[in-house]
Amino acid sequence: MAMLFFSCSDDYKRVGDEAKKPVFPMGIAEDFVLTYTETNTIMKTDTIDYSKVISVLTSPKRKDFTNLEFPYQTFPDGLVVDFYDDDQKKSIVKADYGIIYSATNLIDLRGNVVLESTDGTRLETPQLFIDQDNKWSFTHDKFKYTNPKDGTIMDGVGMDFSQDKNFLYAHKTNGLMLIPEEKEKKDD
């Protein structure tokens, strides 16, 4: 009987998926709405008159993994972020899935990502990264960029741009751009 117990030891070395330790969120929020505000002065009261809204994040579900060594938050059921500029004009970002990496201030948006700016421009891509520290956004995937003001419709693969739109670099592109003709002036 003793030999039977000694021969049943488990010397199998776990590898792959079975070796992974499960990771659980420290919290889950449903029907999540978070309003980011900022103020230029120290607030002396609880009134909202001293602060302005920077952005509003809305999501059906948020999973909080900020207790890990590399903290992050996921939005598995999608998210919508309304960004407000200094004039309180709104730009909107929508995605089917999102991750915010707290340690690096990088946002990874995936699945039907749509960015609609205050000036009417629209960017559609399957994945978009937003570097909050450097105010920079980029994608390495296919994209469609539409500017209704000048009639531009541009398709391509890969785009980098600053959030103030002073710099835009589209990698491989094709599309349609309307260039207005100058009318000739006749001498009388």
Secondary structure, DSSP 4 states (H G I P E B T S, - for coil): -HHHHHTT---PPP-GGGGPPP---SEEEEEEEEEEEE-SS---SS-GGG-EEEEEEEEEEEEE-TTSSS-EEEETT-EEEEEE-TT--EEEEEESEEEEETTTTEEEEEEEEEEE-TTS-EEEEEEEEEETTTTEEEEEEEEEEEETTTTEEEEEEEEEEETTSS-EEEEEEEEE---PPPPPPPP-
